[in-house]
Amino acid sequence: MAFRILVTDDVDQEGIALLTEVPEFQVDVVPTTPEPELLARIGGYDAIVGRSATRITEKLLQAGTRLRVVGRAGVGVDNVAMDAATRLGIAVINAPAGNTVAVAELFFAVVIGLLRHVPRADATMHEGKWERSKLLGAELKDRTLGIVGVGRIGGEIATRARAFGMTVIGYDPYIARERFDGLHVRRCATLDELLGEADVLTVHTPLTDETRGMIAAPQLARLRAGAVVCNLARGGIVDEPALADALRSGHLHGAVVDAYTREPLPADHPFRSAPNMLLTPHIGASTDRGQRNVAVDACAAVRDALLNEEYSRSLNVAAAGGDWQALQPAMLLVRRAAAVGRAMLADRGAPALSAISLRLGPELAPGRGPLLAAAALGALEGVLERERLNVINARSVAASRGIDVQYAEAGTPPHARALEVRLRADGQELRVGGIAALDAPPRLNRIGDFHVDVAPRGTLIVLTNRDVPGVIGHVGTALGNAGVNIAEYHQARLAEGAEALAVITIDGAVSDAVRQALLALPQVHSATVVHFGREG
């Protein structure tokens, strides 16, 4: 199958080469394009790769009826309509690590430049002046650096700051204490604690509802008098009018900013007239190596997503802990377990799902995000007619239908790679479980209260019947008369003469006429047919 990819915004050629060398790809490289022109052509593409200049709006995503992947050759995705992409089942992939060193090095360049008056010194020298006596600067040594967001870039800055003799403190509620200890960064329990001690404050978080305006007038007021504020992350994390006011009041010694709420920065923006402020035009990632790295990372991830549905780098699939490939048997099993449960509940007269919950063994628990998506996908496919129903949007679609999808923290299955899906519909509940071993095909081992052992592949027939002699023979005869070949037959019971359950793996399809023939057998109570297809 051929895929068409649109590349824009001057993505580095080394990244583009990863796409053009794939025989299945047709790659069109175009300059940054006005939105009307982009809307007119996006419908013919399976993926778009760009940087920050092209806005990936909801309107554009809706027009891209073939779109599977949006690749962002950079860290931030605030130019991408993430909610719309998720709802439409379009993977959004960025390159979070490629420009880490570039941003960290720029941080020290601009902070030292500010403290040592480098821009002014250079400008006055070119003007023919010699203002040495007016350029008394300050040093980084013995100052306290407060880092908000101790991720990749924050960590790189912390490592280099110690070489300058700085004391480093950090605040990040989403980072484990072990990372702070490994970086020799003292962990602050609250943002206020960090603000009260920092001589230099720098933010390195994404722009989200939680971080927007995180550093506003009250937070700036808590900083020590003469502190320096740095924002090389995203415009809007630091309140821009409040920062300009704090500089004019003299409370802050200075500020450096590389990212803005509006870009390009308007000519009348208060930053342009604020005192002791060093401004750069969003060049944090603008090094030759940085641009090459993010282009290679993003294009490689887009390639893998299109060719192999490898979504470990997709921002709208919760990141999988560990190896994405190692998670695939579990994703297949949980998807098929959910499909079995949904079909059985429907045959019991309870088709309207209200909840899906998932229990996982300890080796699978780190991958709960993708596995929850796979459970939702298995429960919905075959029921909904959607062109793009996949692990990207399955949870969003489930939520839109009032289906609660959640991870069950309590009751971990005994096997390290075991899983159990519980589905509720119209007051009924059914659990389906299995084991996704790494060295063997995944197998179902529980349906309801029955212990089974069968591979969920091809077509599955699940029968409930009374445990009496002859039932298995009658079922085999009925299937044989219909020309249906049995690959596996597993019979389970709770007690002699009570209710029994049979799980039968079939080669090929099973018609409704065959199902009706099974239901016509005197001791058969129900017959559920689930067709997985080759890819499940």
Phi, psi and omega per residue, in radians:
M1 nan 2.329 3.134
A2 -1.563 2.484 3.086
F3 -2.087 2.410 3.081
R4 -1.813 2.311 -3.087
I5 -2.198 2.276 3.082
L6 -1.801 2.175 3.126
V7 -2.021 2.279 -3.074
T8 -2.427 -3.130 3.023
D9 1.128 0.555 3.041
D10 0.998 0.806 3.041
V11 -1.137 2.431 -3.062
D12 -1.008 2.476 -3.058
Q13 -1.087 -0.521 -3.128
E14 -1.145 -0.604 3.053
G15 -1.232 -0.780 -3.136
I16 -1.025 -0.626 -3.115
A17 -1.066 -0.544 3.098
L18 -1.115 -0.469 3.131
L19 -1.539 -0.756 -3.064
T20 -1.195 -0.381 -3.131
E21 -1.413 -0.089 3.137
V22 -1.560 2.101 -3.076
P23 -1.035 -0.527 -3.094
E24 -1.352 -0.091 -3.048
F25 -1.839 2.386 2.895
Q26 -1.921 2.031 -3.017
V27 -1.946 2.170 3.063
D28 -1.939 2.122 3.130
V29 -1.814 2.081 -3.101
V30 -2.277 2.684 3.051
P31 -1.209 2.968 3.071
T32 -0.926 2.224 -2.928
T33 -2.022 2.404 3.062
P34 -1.003 2.616 -3.034
E35 -0.997 -0.764 -3.136
P36 -1.012 -0.713 3.128
E37 -1.193 -0.692 3.132
L38 -1.143 -0.702 3.105
L39 -1.066 -0.622 -3.088
A40 -1.245 -0.465 -3.043
R41 -1.900 -0.248 -2.980
I42 -1.171 -0.395 -3.098
G43 -1.089 -0.282 -3.115
G44 -1.678 0.129 -3.018
Y45 -2.047 2.574 3.078
D46 -1.603 -0.365 -3.137
A47 -2.653 2.657 3.011
I48 -2.284 2.359 -3.140
V49 -2.178 2.239 3.135
G50 -2.734 -2.955 3.095
R51 -1.983 -2.277 -3.045
S52 -1.731 -0.230 -3.034
A53 -1.236 -0.586 -3.129
T54 -1.585 2.153 3.107
R55 -1.516 2.138 3.125
I56 -1.623 1.489 -3.031
T57 -1.464 2.935 3.069
E58 -1.062 -0.681 3.123
K59 -1.070 -0.726 3.128
L60 -1.168 -0.744 3.134
L61 -1.097 -0.686 3.118
Q62 -1.182 -0.584 3.116
A63 -1.271 -0.444 3.136
G64 -1.451 1.283 -3.021
T65 -1.144 -0.308 3.094
R66 -1.752 -0.122 -3.003
L67 -1.029 2.293 3.026
R68 -1.993 -0.545 -2.994
V69 -2.466 2.410 2.922
V70 -1.991 2.125 3.110
G71 -1.854 2.277 -3.135
R72 -2.011 1.942 3.130
A73 -1.387 1.258 -3.103
G74 2.958 -3.035 -3.060
V75 -1.586 -0.987 -3.008
G76 -1.265 2.595 3.089
V77 -2.211 0.487 3.130
D78 -1.256 -0.107 3.020
N79 -1.641 0.140 -3.130
V80 -2.037 2.307 3.091
A81 -1.342 1.496 -2.993
M82 -1.096 -0.774 -3.108
D83 -1.064 -0.741 3.127
A84 -1.155 -0.706 3.120
A85 -1.071 -0.765 3.131
T86 -1.107 -0.790 -3.135
R87 -1.065 -0.611 -3.105
L88 -1.522 -0.068 3.130
G89 1.352 0.559 -3.131
I90 -1.876 2.146 3.134
A91 -1.257 2.388 3.058
V92 -2.000 2.125 -3.029
I93 -2.152 2.332 3.082
N94 -2.108 -2.999 3.140
A95 -2.247 1.427 -2.955
P96 -1.267 -0.332 -3.017
A97 -1.861 -0.308 -2.943
G98 -1.129 -0.532 -3.080
N99 -1.888 0.312 -3.062
T100 -1.014 -0.901 -3.092
V101 -1.159 -0.673 -3.130
A102 -1.028 -0.782 -3.124
V103 -1.219 -0.720 -3.132
A104 -1.078 -0.740 3.136
E105 -1.186 -0.659 3.102
L106 -1.104 -0.638 3.126
F107 -0.932 -0.888 -3.111
F108 -1.221 -0.570 3.108
A109 -1.066 -0.817 -3.050
V110 -1.374 -0.614 3.126
V111 -1.175 -0.803 3.092
I112 -1.133 -0.683 3.091
G113 -1.024 -0.710 3.122
L114 -1.167 -0.857 -3.056
L115 -1.184 -0.515 -3.121
R116 -1.802 0.170 3.057
H117 1.010 0.634 -3.067
V118 -1.071 -0.820 -3.139
P119 -1.035 -0.727 -3.123
R120 -1.204 -0.708 3.141
A121 -1.047 -0.767 -3.138
D122 -1.135 -0.803 -3.095
A123 -1.086 -0.750 -3.099
T124 -1.228 -0.580 3.086
M125 -1.124 -0.728 3.111
H126 -1.191 -0.368 3.081
E127 -1.480 0.014 3.124
G128 1.523 0.232 -3.082
K129 -1.729 2.918 3.053
W130 -2.416 1.580 -3.007
E131 -1.873 0.677 -3.071
R132 -0.918 -0.736 -3.059
S133 -1.211 -0.354 -3.135
K134 -1.582 -0.041 -2.980
L135 -1.946 0.702 3.081
L136 -1.204 2.126 -3.060
G137 -1.888 -2.899 -3.135
A138 -2.350 2.847 -3.096
E139 -1.939 2.794 3.038
L140 -1.398 -0.543 -3.054
K141 -0.949 2.362 3.109
D142 1.254 0.089 3.026
R143 -1.523 2.763 3.111
T144 -1.771 2.113 3.117
L145 -1.690 2.145 3.075
G146 -1.821 2.060 -3.104
I147 -1.873 2.108 3.043
V148 -1.740 1.921 -3.058
G149 1.763 1.559 -3.039
V150 -1.757 0.970 3.089
G151 -1.606 -2.479 -3.084
R152 -1.083 -0.959 -3.081
I153 -1.216 -0.775 3.105
G154 -1.001 -0.678 3.121
G155 -1.175 -0.715 3.112
E156 -1.115 -0.687 3.111
I157 -1.154 -0.714 3.136
A158 -1.044 -0.776 -3.131
T159 -1.064 -0.775 -3.114
R160 -1.274 -0.573 -3.120
A161 -1.103 -0.616 3.132
R162 -1.136 -0.564 3.095
A163 -1.166 -0.424 3.085
F164 -1.511 0.025 3.134
G165 1.418 0.397 3.139
M166 -1.556 2.649 2.912
T167 -1.519 2.293 -3.029
V168 -2.053 2.221 3.043
I169 -2.167 2.737 -3.082
G170 -2.555 2.710 3.048
Y171 -2.322 2.133 3.070
D172 -2.851 1.789 -3.085
P173 -1.212 -0.156 -3.081
Y174 -1.827 0.115 -3.125
I175 -1.976 2.350 -3.102
A176 -1.190 2.658 3.131
R177 -1.023 -0.565 -3.105
E178 -1.054 -0.599 3.115
R179 -1.191 -0.725 3.088
F180 -1.020 -0.809 -3.112
D181 -1.100 -0.726 -3.139
G182 -1.114 -0.538 3.133
L183 -1.570 -0.053 -3.064
H184 1.029 0.764 3.096
V185 -1.951 2.239 3.099
R186 -1.331 2.226 -3.054
R187 -1.481 2.174 3.064
C188 -1.622 2.373 -3.100
A189 -1.265 -0.495 -3.114
T190 -2.387 2.811 3.060
L191 -1.117 -0.697 -3.133
D192 -1.054 -0.667 3.123
E193 -1.072 -0.766 3.136
L194 -1.128 -0.779 -3.087
L195 -1.062 -0.610 -3.103
G196 -1.228 -0.248 -3.070
E197 -2.013 -0.245 -2.970
A198 -1.411 2.316 2.941
D199 -1.562 -0.569 3.067
V200 -2.212 2.185 3.134
L201 -1.948 2.251 3.064
T202 -2.317 2.460 -3.115
V203 -1.963 2.372 3.135
H204 -2.484 1.130 3.130
T205 -2.176 2.805 2.968
P206 -1.233 2.849 3.052
L207 -1.565 1.929 3.133
T208 -2.315 3.094 3.064
D209 -1.053 -0.540 -3.134
E210 -1.288 -0.624 -3.054
T211 -1.705 -0.210 -3.132
R212 -1.101 2.165 -3.115
G213 1.204 0.358 -3.122
M214 -1.036 -0.667 3.105
I215 -1.868 1.603 -3.125
A216 -1.988 -2.925 -3.045
A217 -0.963 -0.802 -3.139
P218 -1.065 -0.667 -3.132
Q219 -1.245 -0.700 3.101
L220 -1.092 -0.634 3.135
A221 -1.161 -0.470 -3.135
R222 -1.336 -0.328 3.127
L223 -1.153 2.640 3.070
R224 -1.045 2.566 3.066
A225 -1.048 2.347 -3.138
G226 1.504 0.174 3.132
A227 -1.267 2.849 3.077
V228 -2.019 2.363 -3.137
V229 -1.987 2.353 -3.099
C230 -2.232 2.321 3.007
N231 -2.308 1.742 3.051
L232 -1.981 0.370 -3.065
A233 -1.799 -1.473 -3.115
R234 -2.472 2.437 3.071
G235 -1.094 2.373 3.132
G236 1.871 -0.332 3.071
I237 -1.199 -0.745 3.013
V238 -1.733 2.210 -3.139
D239 -1.111 2.044 -2.993
E240 -1.183 -0.878 3.101
P241 -1.046 -0.669 3.139
A242 -1.131 -0.671 3.125
L243 -1.155 -0.765 3.103
A244 -1.061 -0.717 3.127
D245 -1.121 -0.709 -3.121
A246 -1.154 -0.537 3.074
L247 -1.277 -0.754 -3.123
R248 -1.158 -0.565 -3.138
S249 -1.297 -0.269 -3.112
G250 1.526 -0.008 3.128
H251 -1.134 -0.672 3.109
L252 -1.723 2.526 3.049
H253 -1.271 -0.681 -3.116
G254 -3.055 -3.136 3.134
A255 -2.677 2.617 2.991
V256 -2.201 2.351 -3.079
V257 -2.397 2.349 3.117
D258 -2.141 -0.185 -3.076
A259 -2.329 2.476 -2.947
Y260 -2.384 2.756 3.123
T261 -1.206 -0.529 3.046
R262 -2.163 2.213 3.116
E263 -2.287 2.313 -0.040
P264 -1.065 2.731 -3.127
L265 -1.176 2.204 -3.129
P266 -1.033 2.607 -3.103
A267 -1.079 -0.539 -3.099
D268 -1.699 0.278 -3.117
H269 -1.135 2.438 -3.107
P270 -1.050 -0.388 3.101
F271 -1.089 -0.555 -3.043
R272 -1.188 -0.380 3.138
S273 -1.966 0.052 -3.129
A274 -1.295 2.498 -3.101
P275 -1.320 2.596 3.038
N276 0.884 0.877 -3.124
M277 -2.181 2.230 3.123
L278 -1.835 2.071 -3.069
L279 -1.979 2.404 3.028
T280 -2.270 2.601 -2.997
P281 -1.505 1.092 3.095
H282 0.912 1.045 -3.097
I283 -1.918 0.258 -3.076
G284 -0.910 -0.716 -3.106
A285 -1.709 0.099 -2.976
S286 -1.535 1.171 2.909
T287 -2.126 2.761 -3.125
D288 -1.052 -0.762 -3.137
R289 -1.227 -0.689 3.135
G290 -1.068 -0.786 3.140
Q291 -1.179 -0.627 3.084
R292 -1.151 -0.759 -3.104
N293 -1.100 -0.797 -3.101
V294 -1.215 -0.593 3.106
A295 -1.150 -0.778 3.131
V296 -1.110 -0.790 -3.124
D297 -1.085 -0.820 -3.090
A298 -1.178 -0.777 -3.095
C299 -1.183 -0.652 3.088
A300 -1.105 -0.697 3.135
A301 -1.208 -0.664 3.077
V302 -1.119 -0.770 3.090
R303 -0.978 -0.845 -3.087
D304 -1.191 -0.582 3.119
A305 -1.179 -0.725 -3.133
L306 -1.241 -0.763 -3.049
L307 -1.380 -0.658 -2.972
N308 -2.171 0.097 -3.051
E309 0.912 0.751 3.139
E310 -1.605 1.778 -2.984
Y311 -1.891 0.360 -3.106
S312 -1.106 -0.412 -3.138
R313 -1.692 0.039 -3.122
S314 -1.324 2.260 -3.129
L315 -1.254 -0.402 -3.133
N316 -1.757 0.270 2.763
V317 -2.048 2.155 -3.115
A318 -0.913 2.325 -3.023
A319 -1.026 2.399 3.110
A320 -1.494 2.288 3.020
G321 -1.271 2.324 3.106
G322 1.463 -2.682 -3.007
D323 -1.470 2.127 3.132
W324 -1.033 -0.715 -3.129
Q325 -1.122 -0.670 3.120
A326 -1.138 -0.374 -3.135
L327 -1.464 -0.248 -3.026
Q328 -1.067 -0.743 3.085
P329 -1.012 -0.686 3.130
A330 -1.206 -0.671 3.117
M331 -1.128 -0.694 3.089
L332 -1.123 -0.783 -3.092
L333 -1.162 -0.769 -3.103
V334 -1.168 -0.614 3.106
R335 -1.122 -0.764 -3.116
R336 -1.306 -0.597 3.063
A337 -1.087 -0.735 3.108
A338 -1.136 -0.665 3.119
A339 -1.129 -0.695 3.100
V340 -1.106 -0.829 -3.129
G341 -1.089 -0.752 3.133
R342 -1.089 -0.750 -3.133
A343 -1.153 -0.689 3.139
M344 -1.179 -0.707 3.096
L345 -1.125 -0.671 3.107
A346 -1.095 -0.719 3.120
D347 -1.197 -0.362 3.071
R348 -1.500 0.040 3.136
G349 1.541 0.329 -3.141
A350 -2.200 1.252 -3.051
P351 -1.401 -0.339 -2.999
A352 -1.560 1.714 3.140
L353 -1.172 2.491 3.066
S354 -2.056 -0.404 -3.103
A355 -2.732 2.586 3.023
I356 -2.326 2.209 3.064
S357 -2.219 2.724 -3.003
L358 -2.347 2.259 3.005
R359 -1.968 2.457 -3.046
L360 -2.353 2.522 2.976
G361 -1.186 2.875 -3.007
P362 -1.069 -0.544 3.127
E363 -1.284 -0.412 -3.117
L364 -1.675 -0.353 -3.038
A365 -0.957 -0.665 3.124
P366 -1.071 -0.374 3.136
G367 -1.690 0.454 -3.021
R368 -1.059 -0.584 -3.128
G369 -1.073 -1.014 3.095
P370 -1.078 -0.590 -3.130
L371 -1.225 -0.626 3.033
L372 -1.117 -0.700 3.096
A373 -1.097 -0.710 3.124
A374 -1.144 -0.648 3.098
A375 -1.116 -0.770 3.108
A376 -1.109 -0.697 3.133
L377 -1.097 -0.803 3.128
G378 -1.079 -0.614 -3.128
A379 -1.307 -0.450 -3.046
L380 -1.708 -0.574 -3.060
E381 -1.187 2.513 -3.041
G382 1.543 -0.270 3.108
V383 -1.837 -0.744 -3.119
L384 -1.754 2.434 3.046
E385 -1.720 1.593 3.133
R386 -2.249 2.365 -3.137
E387 -1.144 -0.663 -3.125
R388 -2.152 1.430 2.970
L389 -1.960 2.004 -3.063
N390 -2.638 -3.034 -3.100
V391 -1.183 -0.285 3.105
I392 -1.214 -0.812 -3.003
N393 -1.949 0.039 -3.038
A394 -1.051 -0.745 -3.133
R395 -1.184 -0.664 3.104
S396 -1.132 -0.738 3.103
V397 -1.125 -0.734 3.114
A398 -1.046 -0.783 3.137
A399 -1.080 -0.672 -3.137
S400 -1.153 -0.367 3.102
R401 -1.712 0.174 3.093
G402 1.354 0.352 3.139
I403 -1.689 2.107 3.139
D404 -1.463 2.072 3.139
V405 -1.958 2.073 -3.054
Q406 -2.563 2.783 3.094
Y407 -1.642 2.323 3.131
A408 -1.600 1.878 -3.095
E409 -1.171 -0.639 -3.051
A410 -1.502 2.735 3.017
G411 1.298 0.965 3.136
T412 -1.137 2.305 3.101
P413 -1.032 2.656 -3.049
P414 -1.200 -0.547 -3.118
H415 -1.499 2.465 -3.053
A416 -1.071 -0.506 -3.122
R417 -2.059 0.542 3.087
A418 -1.560 2.717 3.069
L419 -2.552 2.728 3.101
E420 -2.530 2.221 3.083
V421 -1.816 2.274 3.055
R422 -2.011 2.234 3.139
L423 -2.074 2.419 3.090
R424 -2.110 2.398 3.133
A425 -2.674 2.185 3.055
D426 0.862 0.768 3.078
G427 1.453 -0.108 3.101
Q428 -1.758 2.648 3.110
E429 -2.326 2.485 3.115
L430 -2.474 2.367 3.095
R431 -2.007 2.436 3.121
V432 -2.327 2.218 -3.072
G433 -2.328 2.989 3.129
G434 -2.997 -3.061 3.131
I435 -2.220 2.233 -3.137
A436 -1.859 1.332 -3.133
A437 -1.222 2.702 3.118
L438 -1.447 -0.407 -3.050
D439 -1.887 0.239 -3.134
A440 -2.726 2.742 3.098
P441 -1.057 2.554 3.108
P442 -1.114 2.535 -3.096
R443 -2.390 2.499 2.986
L444 -1.355 2.395 3.089
N445 -2.219 0.008 3.095
R446 -2.686 2.343 2.943
I447 -2.326 1.998 -3.035
G448 1.080 -2.257 3.117
D449 -1.587 0.026 -3.040
F450 -1.676 2.368 3.039
H451 -1.577 2.189 -3.101
V452 -2.249 3.079 3.076
D453 -2.706 1.652 -3.062
V454 -2.671 2.558 3.082
A455 -1.458 2.164 3.129
P456 -1.432 1.564 -3.127
R457 -2.509 2.833 3.119
G458 1.063 -2.027 3.093
T459 -2.132 2.370 -3.139
L460 -2.031 2.340 2.993
I461 -1.967 2.199 3.089
V462 -1.982 2.046 -3.128
L463 -1.931 2.493 2.846
T464 -1.988 2.426 -3.070
N465 -2.700 2.915 3.043
R466 -1.381 2.397 -3.094
D467 -1.373 1.516 3.110
V468 -2.341 2.751 -3.141
P469 -1.061 2.536 3.004
G470 1.663 -0.237 -3.064
V471 -1.116 -0.791 -3.108
I472 -1.070 -0.724 3.123
G473 -1.111 -0.742 3.125
H474 -1.109 -0.712 3.126
V475 -1.122 -0.808 3.124
G476 -1.048 -0.692 3.123
T477 -1.143 -0.775 -3.137
A478 -1.058 -0.745 3.126
L479 -1.209 -0.694 3.114
G480 -1.107 -0.726 3.121
N481 -1.085 -0.487 3.138
A482 -1.568 0.045 3.140
G483 1.307 0.437 -3.116
V484 -1.713 2.207 -3.111
N485 -1.660 2.284 -3.121
I486 -1.570 2.191 3.068
A487 -1.594 -0.755 3.098
E488 -2.480 2.539 3.089
Y489 -2.409 2.048 3.124
H490 -2.151 2.192 -3.134
Q491 -1.940 2.331 3.118
A492 -2.338 2.614 3.090
R493 -2.527 2.759 3.101
L494 -1.616 -0.595 3.119
A495 -2.742 2.686 -3.125
E496 -1.047 2.254 3.106
G497 1.396 -0.009 -3.119
A498 -1.686 -2.741 3.129
E499 -1.226 2.435 3.087
A500 -2.212 2.839 3.137
L501 -2.372 2.343 3.088
A502 -2.085 2.393 3.054
V503 -2.085 2.132 -3.027
I504 -2.156 2.178 3.040
T505 -1.629 2.260 -3.013
I506 -2.034 2.474 2.965
D507 -1.462 2.115 3.124
G508 1.582 -2.958 -3.065
A509 -1.605 2.853 3.091
V510 -2.223 2.139 -3.107
S511 -1.392 2.876 3.092
D512 -1.134 -0.500 3.102
A513 -1.094 -0.674 3.097
V514 -1.151 -0.745 3.110
R515 -1.054 -0.736 3.133
Q516 -1.139 -0.600 3.100
A517 -1.134 -0.657 3.095
L518 -1.186 -0.738 3.123
L519 -1.133 -0.410 3.141
A520 -1.331 -0.237 3.108
L521 -1.182 2.385 -2.972
P522 -0.983 -0.665 -3.027
Q523 -1.684 -0.008 -3.133
V524 -1.517 2.213 -3.115
H525 -1.661 -0.652 -3.134
S526 -2.610 2.706 3.092
A527 -2.519 1.982 -3.134
T528 -1.943 2.250 3.134
V529 -1.932 2.217 3.115
V530 -2.183 2.071 3.112
H531 -1.803 2.060 -3.100
F532 -1.550 -0.498 -3.030
G533 1.349 3.018 -3.052
R534 -1.101 -0.699 -3.092
E535 -1.715 0.027 3.130
G536 1.441 nan nan
